[in-house]
Amino acid sequence: MSKKFRITVNGETYEVEVEDLGGSTPVLKAPAAAPVSVPQPQVQVAPAPQPVQPAAKPAEPKPAAKPAEPKPTAAAGDGEAVTAPMPGTILDVKVKVGDQVQAGDTVLILEAMKMENEIAAPVAGTIQAIHVSKGAAVNPGDVLITIG
């Protein structure tokens, strides 16, 4: 027994005849398929390259800025220097010249890596000099305060 079907594939209609052979797998009979036309790729021509303009002459280098004045350092016999342990910004100076401090007293607050660090006096004595002010940027080893 055979059955006929109309099938449309990619806009093309075909008549297909299916015959039942009594097995579990149907067999299809179809007329020779019409050749399928494949569209040809379109070739586009790129525009001709334009000549490259020579690069502009680089600007004359500016003279180097004057080196920053060196940070004060405590000379031997001038008292005990309190130095910055790490780079950061001075948030607050807790003492003034002439104040008496004990070893371990907080003398200023240094912000480094978004953390507030209390800088303590290493020795007891009198504040002789304050070498930084609030908002100053400091580097490791910079002298912050001198205690005598």
C-alpha positions in Angstrom: 0.0 0.0 0.0 1.4 3.4 -0.9 0.4 6.9 0.1 1.2 10.2 -1.7 2.2 13.4 0.1 3.0 16.9 -1.0 6.0 18.3 0.9 7.4 21.9 0.7 11.1 22.3 1.4 12.7 25.7 1.2 9.8 27.1 -0.9 9.9 24.1 -3.4 6.9 21.7 -3.4 7.6 18.0 -4.0 5.2 15.0 -4.4 6.4 12.1 -2.4 5.1 8.5 -2.5 5.4 6.4 0.7 5.0 2.6 0.4 4.4 0.4 3.4 6.6 -2.7 3.2 5.2 -4.3 6.4 8.4 -3.7 8.3 9.0 -1.2 11.0 10.8 1.3 8.8 8.9 3.1 6.0 10.6 3.5 2.6 10.2 6.7 0.7 9.9 6.9 -3.1 10.5 10.4 -4.5 11.0 11.6 -7.9 14.5 12.9 -8.7 14.8 16.1 -6.8 15.2 19.2 -8.8 18.7 20.6 -8.4 19.0 23.1 -5.7 20.4 26.5 -6.7 22.9 27.8 -4.2 23.3 31.6 -4.3 26.8 32.7 -5.2 28.6 34.8 -2.6 28.8 38.4 -3.6 32.2 39.8 -3.9 32.7 43.4 -2.7 35.8 45.3 -3.7 37.4 47.3 -0.9 38.2 50.9 -1.7 41.8 51.7 -2.6 43.9 52.4 0.5 44.6 56.1 1.2 48.2 57.3 1.7 49.2 57.6 5.3 49.9 61.1 6.5 53.3 61.5 8.3 52.9 61.8 12.1 53.2 65.2 13.5 56.6 66.1 15.0 56.5 65.4 18.7 56.5 68.4 21.0 59.8 69.4 22.5 60.3 67.7 25.9 59.7 70.1 28.8 62.6 70.6 31.2 62.4 68.4 34.3 60.7 70.0 37.3 62.9 71.1 40.1 63.5 68.4 42.6 61.4 68.7 45.7 63.2 70.1 48.7 64.3 67.2 50.9 62.2 66.5 53.9 63.8 67.6 57.2 65.7 64.9 59.1 66.7 65.0 62.7 70.4 65.4 63.2 72.1 63.5 66.0 71.6 65.3 69.3 68.6 67.3 68.0 66.1 64.9 69.7 64.3 61.8 68.7 62.7 61.8 65.2 59.3 60.3 64.7 59.3 59.0 61.1 56.6 57.8 58.8 56.4 54.0 58.8 54.6 53.8 55.5 53.4 56.2 52.7 50.2 58.0 53.4 48.4 61.2 54.3 48.4 63.0 57.6 44.8 63.2 58.9 45.4 64.9 62.2 48.3 66.3 64.3 47.4 65.6 68.0 50.2 67.7 69.6 51.8 71.2 69.2 55.3 72.5 69.8 56.1 72.6 73.5 53.7 69.8 74.5 55.0 67.1 76.9 54.4 63.5 75.7 55.1 60.1 77.2 56.4 57.1 75.3 53.4 55.5 73.5 51.2 58.7 73.4 49.5 59.3 70.0 51.1 62.3 68.3 49.4 62.1 64.9 47.1 60.0 62.7 48.4 58.7 59.4 45.9 57.4 56.8 47.4 54.6 54.6 45.4 52.2 52.4 42.1 53.7 53.7 43.1 52.8 57.3 43.8 55.3 60.1 47.1 54.5 61.9 48.0 56.1 65.2 51.6 57.2 65.2 53.0 57.0 68.8 55.8 58.9 70.5 58.8 56.5 70.8 60.2 58.3 73.8 59.0 60.7 76.6 59.9 64.3 76.1 58.9 67.7 74.7 57.7 68.3 71.2 60.5 70.4 69.6 59.3 70.6 66.0 56.4 69.4 63.9 57.5 68.9 60.3 54.2 68.1 58.7 50.7 69.5 58.6 47.2 68.1 58.2 46.7 66.8 54.7 50.4 66.4 53.9 51.5 63.3 51.9 54.4 61.5 53.4 56.7 58.7 52.4 58.4 56.0 54.5 61.2 57.5 56.6 60.0 61.1 56.3 60.5 62.9 59.6 57.1 63.9 61.1 57.9 65.2 64.6 61.0 65.8 66.6 60.8 65.0 70.4 63.6 66.3 72.7 
